[in-house]
Amino acid sequence: MKLSCTPREAFPLLRQLLYDSFQVDSWFFSWPYEQLERIDHSIRKTLWGDSFHAPTEFRDLQKNFPGHNIILLKSTLRFFNIICILSSDPHPDFISVGPFREQETNASFLTSTARENRLSGEAVSILQTFYSSMPLADPDSVVSFLSHFLSALLPDYDRLPPVHVSFSETAQKLIFDQEFLLSQNAGHAEQYAREYQETIHALCSGDVDAAHRSLRSWLALSGFPEESHTGRLRRHLSILNELLAAALLSCPIHPVYIRELAHKIQTRIDSTENHEALCALPGKILRQYCFLAKKESHSGCSPLTRHVIDYIHIHLSEELSLSVLAEKFNRHPAALSGSFRKETGMTVTAWIRRERIRKAVYYLNASSLGIREIASAVGFHDLGYFSRVFRTQTGMSPSDYRKHILVPPAERPPVSGQIFLSEFPPTIK
C-alpha cells in the first residue's frame, strides 16, 4: 500500500497515541543522537554522575543486534525502554519509548534494587521519586502496538520478532537474551497476520462489510475478552483504536485527521462504563475509520490537490480563498483553480464552503457549542451569512438542524439539501 508519510512525519501522532493509551513518553533520535539522557529521564546520570557512559551503548544498538527492528530493554533498575530502529543504516534514526514499569513498587522493592546496583542508601529516595512518576504499562501491549504502527510505514518492519535485551547498570553493557517476546506458533502468527492485513486492506478502501468480516476473525485470534472485566475490555479497545489509527497511515490521509478521530474514539472508550456498550464498540470504531478513509483519502487527486484539501480542513477557522491558497502553494490562481476543479469536480470556493458546513454539522452533532461559536469556529464571522449558507447546503437552519438530529431517524421528516445526516456515521462523542 502507498505510504502517506515518513516515520519522522508520523512521530507526533505516534507520540500522542502512546501517551493517550499508555501514558509513556517517547523520543525521536537522529545521528549524532544528542540528549540521549531523555531515554531514562536522566536517572542513571543522577545516580552515577559523570562516571556513567551508557549512551555509547545505545548508539551501537544497530551494530549489536543487526536485523532486529524492535528491542525491549529491561534495566537492572527494573524499568523498561523500547527501542525502535528505523533503518539498516550505520547510524539509523530510532525511537525510544519509556521509561515505564510493569509492576507496583514498595520499600522492599526499592531497597533491593538499590542493593543489586551497588547504590548507597540515599539512592532509595531518588529511586522512589523516579518510580512514582513512571507509568505502569504492559510491555507486550506496547511492543505489539509499535510493531503494527511502524509496519504500516516501513516494509517488512515486523519481519523479525522483538528481541529482549537486558541492560546491566553496574557493567554498563547491553546483554543479548535469546528468548524472544513473541512465543506464538508459526501457524497462529501467520493466520493472525493474514486477518490483520485483510482488515487493513478493507479499512483503507472504505469497504465496511469486508472490514467487519476480517475484524471478527482478527479479534477472535487476538483473544478479544468479551467475557472479561470492564477494565481489560477497555484496554483491548484502546489497542484496537491505536492499531486502526496506525493502519490508516498507509493511506494518503493527513495525520491530523487520524489524530482527531483517534482522540475522539479514545475519549468514548474511557467514558463508557457499561460492559455491553463496550462490547458493541469494535464495529462502531471500525465504521468510523472506514468513513474517514473513504472521505479523506482523495486517492484520485494529485499531491498538490490533496495538500490543498488538507490545508483547507486544518485552517477552516481562518481566512480561506483561492488567492490565499494560490499564494500559499506558489501557484497562479487560474492554474490552481483549473487543476482543482478538474480533479474534484468542484471549485475551490465551493469546496471551502462545503467543508465549513460539514464541520459545522459535526459540531452540531458532537458538541454543545452555541450556533455563534460554531459559526466562528468554521470561518463564518457573520451569523446571518452562516445561517443562509447552512440552509442552502442542508435544507434547514443550524438551530433547526440541531433539533432535527435529536428526533429518532424513523420519525424525522424528509429534508432537501446537499448534506444529509446519512453522510455522517453514528457519532462517537
Number of C-alpha atoms within 10 A of each C-alpha: 13 11 15 19 17 12 21 16 11 19 18 17 21 23 18 18 25 20 15 16 17 20 17 22 20 23 17 16 17 12 11 11 16 10 11 18 13 15 22 19 15 14 16 18 15 12 16 14 11 9 9 15 15 19 15 12 14 16 18 14 21 21 13 14 14 10 14 21 25 26 24 23 23 22 17 16 18 17 18 23 23 26 24 24 23 21 16 14 10 12 18 19 19 24 22 22 25 27 25 25 20 14 12 10 12 10 11 9 13 20 18 14 18 19 13 13 14 12 16 11 11 10 18 19 13 14 17 16 10 15 20 11 9 18 18 18 19 13 18 13 14 19 22 16 19 22 21 19 25 26 18 24 24 15 11 11 22 19 12 13 18 23 20 19 21 18 20 16 19 13 11 14 15 20 15 14 10 9 11 14 15 15 9 9 8 9 9 11 13 12 14 17 15 14 20 22 15 16 25 27 20 20 30 26 17 22 18 20 13 16 24 19 14 20 22 16 15 21 17 11 16 11 9 18 17 15 10 10 10 18 12 14 18 22 17 20 23 21 19 18 24 25 22 23 23 29 25 28 27 22 26 21 25 22 22 15 17 22 19 11 18 26 18 15 24 23 15 17 22 14 12 15 13 9 16 11 10 19 17 11 18 19 14 16 24 21 21 23 24 24 20 20 24 18 13 18 19 18 16 10 17 12 12 13 19 21 15 17 21 17 15 21 19 12 14 19 17 13 11 17 14 17 14 12 20 17 11 11 13 10 13 13 16 12 10 22 20 13 17 22 15 12 15 15 11 15 18 23 12 12 17 21 21 18 16 26 27 20 17 23 22 15 20 20 19 13 11 10 12 12 18 16 15 26 26 17 19 23 20 23 15 11 14 12 12 25 20 14 19 25 20 16 19 20 19 19 17 25 12 11 19 16 11 17 13 10 11 8 11 6 8 11 8 6 14 12 12 11 19 14 16 8 10 14 13 13 14 17 13
